[in-house]
Amino acid sequence: MPFHLEPIDFSDELRGYASVLIVSCPVCPPISLATDTDSPFMELFKHGIKTPAYEAHLSSIQEGLERDGIKTGVFTSHFPCAAACLWTSGQRNRLRKHAAGYDAALVMGCESTRYTVADTLKETDCDVILGMELVGVTNAVLKFRFPQTLTLDNLDRVRANERVEQATSAT
């Protein structure tokens, strides 16, 4: 059951930085954006294992920062464990090396992902800023549709400390 995350306004927190590395958890944020936009989770023939709605969101963040003269990059991990809250020491070392040229890390994930990134970068000069907030959990049935499309069906969201909230689902 993935966390349901919503983007937050971090623009004020990024003022004054010359470079920002967007550190992305590839699990909960893409699921959240796919369900929020009622779009496919994956269209393997068109986009591979990336979620179009989430990739568009990351691109818009990068474009906005670059328009403001801020250098950007994106870091994510896929295997052996994709979820950033469970990254191996090897994945954390890879992040540390990748973040060496950046002033700040914008974390696209939950508070646990923020903790992973902050712990990994604690001995660097890279500040850590959260770009999403946890609002609940998502429960859905993963469905395969022709041609090579994965959707999330029978979608329910459970808001933090509340009961099930019925949501529309792609059919």
Secondary structure, 3 states (H helix, E strand, C coil): CCEEEEECCCHHHHCCCCEEEEEECCCHHHHHHHHHCCCCCEEHHHHCCCCHHHHHHHHHHHHHHHHCCCEEEEECCCCCCCCHHHCCHHHHHHHHHHHCCCCEEEEECCHHHHHHHHHHCCCCCCEEEECEEEEEEEEEEEEEECCCEEEEEEEEEEECCCCEEECCCCC
